[in-house]
């Protein structure tokens, strides 16, 4: 059924799903087993959404799409990417989550303008090649099989958002303190017990989520983050702090499901506790 759909899909039929003002083509959930050849005939396409299909292989033709800025390929059956991917010189946003990749596609390191990469739920570790992608400002590696981060992660000096939720991390490298542009760090549902002292140098960090880890105490370095505005720390075995404090944190975070700004209250609770107990 999917193959037949690809064959008969003409340029005219494709353009029915095209938003011409934005040159945005949405072919999400079309049961496609491959990218319809007619897509490659739209030379000025800027945004292509192919998520939730059955695509297992991308043809070299993908490299023809020189104007493409956004490419969504999440929830398909991809195990690799063609070398022609390197020709997508305008690509800024790429979503590849939920594919059965056998290894990290090294061709991604050749994309000069890529800023946002989602590679979550692919079952891989953190590839060293990723640290070469210095143009990235947003990286989503949630739900993989990451046990440690390379010290070279600090090479990603432009990174503003880093999502590592649901991995197997037991520690974070001190070199992360060099990531001066980092504004949001999400490391919920790992196995962390502490944060490096070098985190005090993360002067731009505003949002930190460390819920559902193995912290027994509130990391002292949290009191040294000057611009921290939102903190989530519940779900940790904080047995070495007064119950009243941990309960206060839990109550505040529960309220945050309705009012996100309540996470600012958690920052205040934690900093107040640290100021009192670390003198």
Backbone bond lengths (Angstrom), bond angles and torsions (degrees), N, CA, C in turn:
res aa  C-N    CA-C-N  psi(-1)  N-CA   C-N-CA  omega(-1)  CA-C   N-CA-C  phi
1 X - - - 1.466 - - 1.530 110.87 -
2 X 1.347 115.15 -44.35 1.453 119.47 179.62 1.511 111.77 -62.76
3 X 1.357 118.21 -44.84 1.451 121.71 -178.39 1.527 111.44 -62.48
4 X 1.342 116.92 -42.62 1.454 120.37 179.44 1.520 110.60 -60.62
5 X 1.326 115.45 -39.67 1.454 119.82 -178.42 1.527 110.06 -63.32
6 X 1.346 116.43 -40.72 1.454 120.73 179.78 1.525 111.15 -63.81
7 X 1.319 117.01 -39.90 1.455 121.15 -174.81 1.524 111.27 -67.47
8 X 1.320 117.23 -43.23 1.464 119.95 -173.66 1.525 112.95 -86.48
9 X 1.318 117.57 -6.36 1.458 120.25 -176.63 1.533 109.08 -74.71
10 X 1.324 117.45 103.71 1.462 122.75 -177.94 1.523 110.10 -87.03
11 X 1.335 115.26 171.80 1.462 120.14 175.82 1.520 110.15 -59.08
12 X 1.334 116.92 -42.21 1.470 120.21 -179.87 1.520 110.72 -61.79
13 X 1.333 116.48 -42.93 1.463 119.73 179.87 1.537 110.47 -66.63
14 X 1.325 116.23 -39.05 1.456 120.95 177.95 1.526 110.48 -60.36
15 X 1.319 116.10 -42.07 1.463 120.08 -175.98 1.528 112.38 -66.57
16 X 1.322 118.39 -15.93 1.461 120.90 174.51 1.528 110.74 -66.05
17 X 1.347 117.04 -27.22 1.458 121.40 178.69 1.522 112.54 -97.58
18 X 1.318 115.94 6.88 1.454 120.84 -175.88 1.522 110.92 -96.59
19 X 1.329 116.10 132.59 1.464 121.40 172.37 1.529 106.83 -94.17
20 X 1.332 117.36 98.66 1.470 120.98 -170.12 1.522 114.62 -62.30
21 X 1.335 117.72 -32.34 1.461 119.53 -178.06 1.524 111.46 -63.38
22 X 1.333 115.58 -34.83 1.456 120.37 -178.27 1.531 112.10 -107.37
23 X 1.332 116.87 -2.47 1.470 121.95 -174.96 1.527 109.51 50.49
24 X 1.328 114.26 52.54 1.467 123.42 -175.31 1.525 108.30 -117.11
25 X 1.337 116.71 118.35 1.463 121.90 -179.17 1.518 109.72 -111.11
26 X 1.317 116.17 119.47 1.465 121.95 -177.63 1.525 110.61 -107.99
27 X 1.317 115.93 106.63 1.469 121.91 177.05 1.529 109.90 -117.53
28 X 1.307 115.93 35.16 1.457 121.40 179.07 1.531 110.86 -67.70
29 X 1.329 115.97 138.98 1.474 122.27 174.42 1.532 113.17 54.71
30 X 1.313 116.05 48.65 1.469 121.56 178.23 1.531 112.22 -105.51
31 X 1.320 117.86 6.79 1.472 122.12 -178.30 1.529 111.97 61.25
32 X 1.317 116.50 32.22 1.455 120.97 -179.47 1.522 111.02 -78.45
33 X 1.328 116.71 134.38 1.458 120.60 175.22 1.527 111.25 -96.86
34 X 1.331 116.55 -11.36 1.460 121.50 173.71 1.527 108.23 -155.02
35 X 1.307 116.23 164.35 1.460 119.54 178.00 1.525 108.35 -72.41
36 X 1.330 117.59 125.90 1.472 119.63 179.93 1.523 111.11 -57.98
37 X 1.336 118.54 130.38 1.470 121.74 -179.33 1.526 112.90 -53.69
38 X 1.328 117.23 -30.39 1.465 120.43 -179.06 1.523 111.90 -61.58
39 X 1.337 117.37 -25.56 1.462 120.70 -179.84 1.526 110.48 -61.38
40 X 1.313 116.66 -38.41 1.462 120.88 -175.64 1.521 112.38 -71.20
41 X 1.341 116.90 -9.67 1.460 120.65 178.80 1.524 112.45 -87.35
42 X 1.330 116.83 -5.07 1.467 121.06 177.98 1.524 106.93 -94.08
43 X 1.307 116.45 86.40 1.459 122.45 -170.19 1.528 113.72 -62.41
44 X 1.332 116.78 -30.70 1.461 119.80 -174.16 1.526 113.08 -100.04
45 X 1.328 117.47 18.69 1.465 120.86 -179.90 1.532 110.18 -65.72
46 X 1.328 116.03 133.47 1.468 120.71 -178.62 1.522 112.91 -108.49
47 X 1.332 117.29 -31.48 1.459 120.46 -176.39 1.530 109.35 -132.64
48 X 1.323 116.51 124.08 1.466 121.54 -177.86 1.519 109.37 -128.19
49 X 1.335 115.45 120.58 1.465 122.00 -176.41 1.523 109.36 -113.16
50 X 1.326 115.71 111.85 1.464 121.49 -176.50 1.528 111.16 -125.48
51 X 1.308 117.20 25.01 1.452 120.89 -177.76 1.517 113.22 -68.10
52 X 1.343 115.42 156.69 1.461 122.64 175.14 1.526 112.72 57.28
53 X 1.324 115.76 47.30 1.457 121.59 173.04 1.527 109.27 -119.03
54 X 1.321 116.61 -158.77 1.471 121.68 -176.42 1.523 110.99 -121.82
55 X 1.312 116.47 26.94 1.466 121.44 -173.63 1.530 110.48 -74.60
56 X 1.322 115.98 123.60 1.469 120.58 179.77 1.526 112.67 -108.96
57 X 1.327 116.40 -20.56 1.460 121.07 -178.33 1.528 109.39 -139.83
58 X 1.339 115.98 136.61 1.455 121.07 171.29 1.518 108.84 -102.48
59 X 1.332 116.52 131.40 1.453 120.75 178.20 1.529 110.74 -76.58
60 X 1.330 115.92 160.27 1.459 120.66 178.10 1.515 112.52 -60.03
61 X 1.317 116.46 -19.36 1.467 120.93 -179.70 1.524 112.58 -57.64
62 X 1.312 117.34 -21.89 1.466 120.61 -178.84 1.525 110.59 -57.71
63 X 1.332 116.63 -28.52 1.462 120.81 -179.47 1.512 114.18 -68.08
64 X 1.327 117.23 -11.86 1.469 120.93 179.13 1.525 112.28 -73.80
65 X 1.310 117.10 -15.75 1.465 120.76 -170.18 1.533 110.34 -87.23
66 X 1.319 115.07 70.68 1.460 122.28 -171.83 1.527 113.81 -66.18
67 X 1.335 117.25 -23.23 1.469 120.51 -177.38 1.532 112.68 -93.43
68 X 1.314 116.65 -2.79 1.464 120.40 -173.56 1.525 111.34 -65.64
69 X 1.340 116.03 126.26 1.460 122.33 -179.98 1.527 112.26 -107.96
70 X 1.342 116.52 -30.74 1.459 121.93 -178.61 1.515 109.67 -129.41
71 X 1.338 116.86 130.77 1.457 121.08 177.76 1.524 108.79 -136.03
72 X 1.333 115.39 117.54 1.459 121.62 -179.63 1.528 108.67 -107.94
73 X 1.330 116.50 115.43 1.463 122.55 -179.63 1.526 111.17 -127.21
74 X 1.296 116.99 22.38 1.459 121.28 -177.39 1.527 111.44 -66.70
75 X 1.340 114.92 152.07 1.468 122.32 176.27 1.518 113.19 56.05
76 X 1.323 115.58 50.91 1.460 121.76 171.76 1.530 108.29 -119.30
77 X 1.327 117.20 -153.08 1.465 121.14 -177.57 1.530 112.02 -125.70
78 X 1.308 115.61 30.88 1.454 120.88 -176.18 1.524 111.81 -72.46
79 X 1.325 115.83 137.58 1.467 121.19 174.05 1.524 111.12 -115.21
80 X 1.335 116.79 -7.99 1.455 121.44 179.25 1.516 110.33 -167.72
81 X 1.339 115.71 176.69 1.464 121.79 178.64 1.524 109.00 -129.83
82 X 1.331 117.74 147.33 1.473 120.25 -178.74 1.528 111.79 -73.77
83 X 1.323 116.41 158.21 1.464 121.30 178.66 1.524 111.76 -61.90
84 X 1.337 116.33 -27.73 1.470 120.03 -178.99 1.521 112.47 -65.27
85 X 1.322 116.83 -11.33 1.464 121.14 177.21 1.530 110.53 -57.94
86 X 1.326 115.92 -28.21 1.466 120.83 -178.60 1.521 112.26 -64.83
87 X 1.333 117.46 -15.45 1.462 121.77 -178.63 1.526 112.54 -85.28
88 X 1.327 117.47 -2.06 1.473 120.89 179.13 1.527 108.78 -82.54
89 X 1.306 114.79 69.34 1.466 120.86 -170.56 1.522 114.05 -72.03
90 X 1.329 118.04 -14.90 1.474 120.91 179.53 1.533 112.56 -97.72
91 X 1.328 116.55 -3.39 1.466 120.29 -173.11 1.530 111.49 -65.22
92 X 1.334 115.63 126.71 1.459 122.48 -179.03 1.526 111.21 -112.11
93 X 1.333 116.79 -38.49 1.466 121.77 -176.05 1.520 109.91 -124.99
94 X 1.355 115.89 128.83 1.458 121.01 -178.94 1.521 109.38 -136.96
95 X 1.343 115.80 126.40 1.466 121.06 178.67 1.520 109.54 -118.29
96 X 1.335 115.62 118.61 1.461 122.01 -176.76 1.522 112.39 -126.03
97 X 1.309 117.66 14.31 1.463 119.67 -174.96 1.526 112.09 -64.89
98 X 1.332 113.89 151.58 1.453 119.49 174.57 1.513 114.84 71.70
99 X 1.329 117.40 36.24 1.459 122.31 174.14 1.531 108.73 -120.42
100 X 1.333 118.57 151.95 1.472 120.65 -176.76 1.532 113.05 -86.94
101 X 1.336 116.84 54.00 1.460 120.02 178.83 1.530 110.19 -60.19
102 X 1.318 115.65 138.48 1.463 120.28 177.50 1.528 111.01 -88.98
103 X 1.327 116.28 -20.94 1.459 122.17 175.52 1.522 108.31 -157.61
104 X 1.327 115.49 164.87 1.458 119.74 179.69 1.529 109.24 -70.44
105 X 1.340 117.45 129.29 1.476 119.84 -179.21 1.532 110.32 -70.71
106 X 1.322 117.36 105.71 1.461 121.65 -175.59 1.522 112.09 -64.71
107 X 1.340 117.82 -18.89 1.454 120.63 178.86 1.527 111.44 -61.87
108 X 1.313 117.58 -21.31 1.462 120.82 179.82 1.521 111.73 -63.73
109 X 1.315 116.90 -27.70 1.472 120.33 -178.23 1.519 111.98 -70.33
110 X 1.334 117.31 -9.37 1.466 120.99 -178.81 1.527 112.49 -94.23
111 X 1.330 117.57 -1.28 1.469 120.91 -177.41 1.530 109.06 -84.01
112 X 1.318 117.86 109.29 1.467 120.58 -169.36 1.520 115.48 -72.39
113 X 1.338 117.79 -24.70 1.465 120.46 -173.39 1.522 114.08 -115.23
114 X 1.331 116.58 9.73 1.458 119.30 -178.20 1.527 110.12 -67.77
115 X 1.335 116.04 125.79 1.456 121.24 -178.60 1.525 112.72 -112.28
116 X 1.321 117.22 -33.43 1.459 120.73 -176.26 1.524 110.11 -125.39
117 X 1.331 115.85 121.53 1.462 121.23 179.59 1.516 109.95 -127.54
118 X 1.332 116.14 126.01 1.463 121.85 172.91 1.518 107.85 -111.26
119 X 1.329 115.52 115.50 1.460 121.51 -179.46 1.527 109.03 -129.78
120 X 1.312 115.92 39.39 1.463 121.47 -175.67 1.526 111.59 -83.09
121 X 1.324 114.77 160.03 1.470 122.43 174.57 1.527 113.35 53.34
122 X 1.327 115.16 43.86 1.454 120.82 177.56 1.529 111.95 -115.38
123 X 1.329 117.65 -1.18 1.455 121.45 172.74 1.512 116.27 75.35
124 X 1.333 118.23 15.29 1.458 121.14 -178.45 1.524 111.59 -106.29
125 X 1.324 116.47 166.03 1.453 121.56 172.17 1.521 109.83 -79.56
126 X 1.333 115.64 -166.64 1.466 120.20 179.42 1.525 108.00 -95.27
127 X 1.335 117.39 107.01 1.469 119.93 -174.91 1.522 111.83 -73.18
128 X 1.326 115.94 139.83 1.460 120.59 179.34 1.524 111.07 -61.67
129 X 1.347 117.17 -30.56 1.471 120.58 -179.72 1.525 112.15 -58.61
130 X 1.319 116.12 -28.82 1.461 119.94 -179.11 1.521 111.97 -59.58
131 X 1.323 116.50 -31.08 1.469 119.73 -177.03 1.524 112.21 -71.75
132 X 1.331 117.15 -5.89 1.463 121.40 175.63 1.525 111.48 -86.52
133 X 1.325 117.54 -10.63 1.461 121.53 -172.95 1.531 109.80 -89.31
134 X 1.320 114.75 69.83 1.462 121.15 -169.50 1.525 113.58 -72.57
135 X 1.333 117.75 -10.84 1.468 119.47 178.28 1.530 111.92 -80.05
136 X 1.328 118.14 -11.54 1.463 120.92 -176.02 1.531 112.15 -64.68
137 X 1.336 114.63 136.53 1.463 121.13 171.18 1.525 111.10 -112.72
138 X 1.347 117.00 -17.67 1.465 121.76 -179.87 1.523 109.10 -140.97
139 X 1.337 116.03 129.91 1.463 121.04 -179.36 1.521 109.17 -137.35
140 X 1.325 115.46 123.95 1.460 122.11 179.03 1.521 108.76 -114.57
141 X 1.348 115.90 111.95 1.465 122.39 178.65 1.524 110.19 -122.66
142 X 1.315 117.05 31.84 1.463 121.55 -178.73 1.527 111.61 -64.16
143 X 1.326 115.01 152.06 1.452 121.14 168.95 1.510 114.90 61.33
144 X 1.320 117.34 34.37 1.453 120.49 176.00 1.530 109.01 -105.04
145 X 1.302 116.70 -151.20 1.471 120.74 -179.14 1.523 109.12 -124.78
146 X 1.324 115.79 46.97 1.464 121.79 -174.67 1.524 110.06 -84.93
147 X 1.314 116.84 119.47 1.460 122.15 178.85 1.517 112.07 -100.85
148 X 1.318 116.84 -24.84 1.458 120.46 176.61 1.517 110.10 -154.76
149 X 1.330 115.18 156.86 1.456 121.01 176.72 1.521 108.95 -105.77
150 X 1.320 118.22 140.82 1.461 119.52 177.72 1.524 110.94 -70.09
151 X 1.314 116.67 149.06 1.467 119.35 178.35 1.523 110.44 -61.97
152 X 1.338 116.22 -23.58 1.468 120.88 -179.29 1.521 112.97 -70.51
153 X 1.332 117.67 -2.61 1.465 118.96 178.28 1.523 110.85 -59.34
154 X 1.319 116.03 -23.40 1.462 119.97 178.67 1.525 112.23 -66.46
155 X 1.343 117.75 -12.31 1.472 120.75 175.44 1.525 111.59 -65.30
156 X 1.344 116.11 -21.31 1.470 120.66 -178.51 1.532 109.22 -81.62
157 X 1.302 115.55 66.87 1.467 121.62 -171.11 1.520 113.66 -72.38
158 X 1.322 117.84 -15.51 1.462 120.53 179.18 1.520 112.71 -95.39
159 X 1.323 116.75 -1.46 1.458 120.46 -175.17 1.528 110.97 -67.37
160 X 1.328 115.53 129.61 1.463 121.59 178.27 1.525 111.88 -109.72
161 X 1.327 116.42 -30.39 1.462 120.97 -179.77 1.517 109.26 -129.26
162 X 1.344 115.68 128.12 1.461 121.63 178.49 1.517 108.18 -131.79
163 X 1.346 116.46 118.65 1.461 122.13 -177.65 1.531 109.39 -113.77
164 X 1.331 115.19 118.74 1.464 121.80 -177.15 1.526 111.18 -130.75
165 X 1.296 116.40 25.33 1.458 123.56 -179.39 1.536 110.74 -56.84
166 X 1.332 116.38 139.39 1.458 120.67 170.30 1.511 115.55 68.32
167 X 1.327 117.27 43.87 1.453 121.31 173.84 1.532 108.87 -116.15
168 X 1.325 117.50 -157.66 1.468 121.30 -178.21 1.517 111.82 -122.62
169 X 1.313 116.55 34.88 1.458 121.43 -177.48 1.522 111.50 -71.17
170 X 1.323 115.97 131.83 1.470 120.81 175.12 1.524 111.61 -105.42
171 X 1.326 116.58 -15.20 1.465 121.40 178.47 1.521 109.20 -157.85
172 X 1.327 115.38 164.62 1.458 122.33 175.67 1.524 108.01 -120.37
173 X 1.329 118.73 140.09 1.466 120.38 -175.70 1.527 112.61 -70.57
174 X 1.328 117.40 139.36 1.473 121.00 177.17 1.530 112.82 -56.35
175 X 1.332 116.82 -26.32 1.467 120.14 -178.71 1.524 112.41 -60.98
176 X 1.333 117.82 -17.95 1.467 120.14 179.55 1.522 111.37 -63.19
177 X 1.313 116.99 -19.50 1.459 120.28 177.39 1.518 113.13 -61.90
178 X 1.339 117.14 -15.93 1.461 121.65 179.37 1.527 112.68 -84.53
179 X 1.329 117.09 -4.51 1.472 120.61 -176.31 1.533 109.42 -85.53
180 X 1.313 114.41 74.66 1.469 121.98 -169.30 1.526 114.33 -65.22
181 X 1.340 117.45 -20.78 1.461 119.89 -178.48 1.524 112.95 -91.12
182 X 1.329 117.44 -5.94 1.461 120.64 -174.07 1.527 110.92 -64.73
183 X 1.335 115.74 123.26 1.458 122.16 -178.73 1.521 112.60 -109.06
184 X 1.337 116.65 -30.09 1.465 120.51 -177.07 1.522 109.59 -135.85
185 X 1.337 115.84 127.17 1.461 121.64 177.94 1.522 108.47 -129.99
186 X 1.337 116.53 118.68 1.457 122.18 -178.37 1.527 108.52 -115.49
187 X 1.330 116.59 108.40 1.470 121.22 -179.72 1.530 110.32 -128.46
188 X 1.305 116.70 36.61 1.463 121.28 176.37 1.528 110.99 -63.75
189 X 1.314 115.49 157.13 1.464 122.06 172.97 1.528 112.84 54.98
190 X 1.323 115.16 52.25 1.447 122.39 170.59 1.527 107.57 -123.92
191 X 1.317 118.04 -154.64 1.459 121.49 -179.00 1.531 111.04 -127.90
192 X 1.316 116.04 36.04 1.459 121.69 -177.38 1.524 111.44 -73.91
193 X 1.318 115.34 141.80 1.476 121.09 176.72 1.520 111.52 -117.65
194 X 1.327 117.75 -13.52 1.464 121.42 -178.27 1.523 109.59 -158.88
195 X 1.325 114.25 167.40 1.459 121.49 173.54 1.520 108.31 -121.14
196 X 1.324 119.07 142.88 1.460 120.32 -179.12 1.526 112.53 -66.30
197 X 1.329 116.07 147.41 1.463 120.85 178.54 1.517 111.69 -58.76
198 X 1.331 116.05 -28.01 1.468 121.00 -178.45 1.526 112.87 -65.00
199 X 1.321 116.76 -12.91 1.466 119.60 176.48 1.524 111.57 -61.66
200 X 1.308 116.98 -19.75 1.466 120.67 178.43 1.525 111.32 -61.17
201 X 1.336 116.91 -20.18 1.463 121.23 -179.69 1.528 112.90 -85.02
202 X 1.327 117.30 -2.07 1.472 120.66 179.39 1.530 109.14 -80.02
203 X 1.303 115.50 73.76 1.461 121.56 -171.42 1.524 113.73 -69.14
204 X 1.330 117.86 -17.85 1.466 120.44 -179.65 1.528 113.07 -97.41
205 X 1.332 117.83 -6.06 1.466 120.79 -173.97 1.530 111.09 -65.46
206 X 1.332 115.69 123.13 1.464 121.80 -178.95 1.527 112.13 -113.93
207 X 1.343 116.62 -33.36 1.466 120.98 -176.31 1.523 108.99 -125.37
208 X 1.342 115.91 125.37 1.463 121.20 178.71 1.525 108.72 -134.64
209 X 1.318 116.53 121.11 1.465 120.87 178.84 1.522 108.41 -118.50
210 X 1.339 116.34 114.12 1.463 122.46 -178.94 1.533 110.30 -126.80
211 X 1.314 116.20 28.99 1.468 120.91 177.31 1.525 111.37 -61.62
212 X 1.325 115.36 157.20 1.465 122.38 171.68 1.535 112.61 53.96
213 X 1.337 114.99 49.86 1.451 121.67 171.51 1.527 108.07 -118.99
214 X 1.322 117.76 -151.98 1.471 120.94 -177.04 1.531 112.20 -122.29
215 X 1.318 117.07 28.93 1.465 120.98 178.71 1.530 110.33 -67.46
216 X 1.327 116.32 128.07 1.466 120.72 175.28 1.518 110.78 -98.78
217 X 1.319 115.97 -20.79 1.461 121.21 175.78 1.521 108.65 -130.33
218 X 1.318 115.88 161.88 1.455 120.31 174.18 1.526 107.46 -75.62
219 X 1.336 118.08 121.72 1.463 120.19 -178.60 1.530 111.26 -56.55
220 X 1.334 117.89 121.64 1.467 120.65 -177.77 1.519 114.10 -56.38
221 X 1.335 117.67 -29.51 1.451 120.53 -176.80 1.531 111.81 -63.67
222 X 1.334 117.89 -18.76 1.460 119.82 179.24 1.526 111.52 -61.64
223 X 1.300 115.90 -28.20 1.460 119.85 179.04 1.514 113.64 -74.62
224 X 1.329 116.58 -6.18 1.464 120.68 -176.72 1.524 112.81 -109.79
225 X 1.322 116.79 8.33 1.465 121.02 179.50 1.527 108.72 -92.17
226 X 1.323 118.38 102.63 1.468 121.21 -169.44 1.514 115.62 -66.19
227 X 1.338 118.02 -27.99 1.465 120.48 -174.61 1.520 114.00 -112.40
228 X 1.332 116.39 14.73 1.458 119.80 -179.92 1.528 110.23 -65.47
229 X 1.338 115.98 124.34 1.463 121.25 -177.01 1.522 112.89 -116.87
230 X 1.321 117.40 -23.16 1.465 120.37 -178.00 1.522 108.81 -141.32
231 X 1.336 115.85 128.51 1.456 121.85 -178.19 1.518 109.38 -135.71
232 X 1.328 116.27 134.18 1.465 121.91 174.18 1.520 107.33 -125.29
233 X 1.335 116.63 119.28 1.463 120.85 -173.06 1.524 112.59 -136.57
234 X 1.322 118.56 3.06 1.465 121.04 -178.99 1.530 110.39 -69.36
235 X 1.317 116.43 167.39 1.450 120.61 179.70 1.513 113.59 80.48
236 X 1.338 116.81 12.17 1.456 122.28 174.25 1.526 109.25 -106.04
237 X 1.332 118.47 152.71 1.474 120.68 179.35 1.527 111.66 -79.92
238 X 1.328 115.31 66.51 1.466 120.60 -174.85 1.527 110.97 -75.31
239 X 1.329 115.74 60.31 1.461 120.66 -176.18 1.504 114.63 -76.15
240 X 1.327 116.81 -11.64 1.457 119.61 -176.29 1.522 112.92 -102.74
241 X 1.324 115.25 18.32 1.461 120.03 171.27 1.526 107.19 -127.19
242 X 1.326 117.92 157.15 1.467 120.33 -178.79 1.532 111.92 -55.27
243 X 1.318 115.58 141.58 1.463 120.75 -179.44 1.524 110.76 -59.01
244 X 1.327 116.07 -35.45 1.464 119.18 -178.27 1.525 111.52 -61.64
245 X 1.318 115.92 -35.11 1.464 120.03 179.98 1.525 110.29 -72.08
246 X 1.347 116.90 -48.32 1.466 119.78 -179.56 1.523 110.94 -63.22
247 X 1.321 116.75 -36.08 1.463 120.61 178.70 1.530 110.58 -67.14
248 X 1.329 115.76 -38.72 1.459 120.88 178.63 1.538 110.01 -63.08
249 X 1.325 116.51 -40.04 1.460 121.37 178.20 1.527 110.52 -64.51
250 X 1.334 116.36 -46.30 1.468 121.13 -178.51 1.521 111.57 -60.37
251 X 1.326 116.11 -44.85 1.464 120.97 -179.99 1.525 110.65 -61.65
252 X 1.339 116.14 -43.70 1.465 120.16 -178.89 1.528 110.63 -63.89
253 X 1.337 116.77 -41.41 1.472 119.00 -178.01 1.529 111.67 -69.83
254 X 1.309 116.79 -32.39 1.469 118.53 176.46 1.520 110.21 -62.81
255 X 1.295 117.01 -38.38 1.454 120.52 178.55 1.525 111.37 -67.48
256 X 1.331 116.64 -23.55 1.458 120.04 -176.34 1.519 112.63 -69.34
257 X 1.333 118.04 -16.47 1.466 119.71 177.36 1.521 110.86 -65.52
258 X 1.305 115.76 -22.47 1.469 121.21 177.52 1.523 110.43 -104.43
259 X 1.331 115.90 -40.52 1.462 121.64 -177.49 1.523 109.02 -123.28
260 X 1.330 116.76 97.93 1.456 121.34 -175.94 1.527 112.31 -59.15
261 X 1.336 116.69 -28.75 1.451 118.98 -177.26 1.523 112.20 -66.72
262 X 1.343 116.78 -12.99 1.463 120.15 178.98 1.526 110.68 -64.89
263 X 1.325 117.62 -22.27 1.463 119.82 176.54 1.521 111.19 -62.86
264 X 1.328 117.39 -20.55 1.460 120.64 171.89 1.524 109.76 -66.66
265 X 1.321 116.04 -33.32 1.458 120.67 177.88 1.525 110.62 -64.41
266 X 1.329 117.14 -36.53 1.464 121.09 178.10 1.527 110.08 -63.46
267 X 1.319 116.89 -40.45 1.470 120.70 176.98 1.515 109.81 -58.19
268 X 1.325 116.17 -45.18 1.465 120.53 -178.97 1.530 111.36 -63.70
269 X 1.335 116.89 -42.22 1.465 121.08 179.21 1.520 110.71 -61.18
270 X 1.320 116.53 -47.28 1.468 121.67 -177.37 1.517 111.25 -65.79
271 X 1.322 117.18 -45.50 1.464 119.34 -178.61 1.527 111.40 -66.82
272 X 1.323 116.31 -35.34 1.466 119.90 177.31 1.526 110.36 -64.50
273 X 1.330 115.45 -42.10 1.466 120.06 178.81 1.521 110.88 -63.77
274 X 1.331 116.78 -45.92 1.460 120.48 -177.50 1.532 111.61 -66.31
275 X 1.321 117.19 -38.70 1.461 120.04 178.29 1.513 111.32 -63.15
276 X 1.318 116.76 -34.14 1.461 120.63 -177.82 1.517 111.99 -78.83
277 X 1.343 116.56 -35.01 1.460 120.06 -170.35 1.533 115.26 -102.97
278 X 1.332 117.21 -4.99 1.454 118.71 -179.24 1.528 111.80 -113.04
279 X 1.307 116.97 16.46 1.454 120.45 177.61 1.535 110.03 -76.82
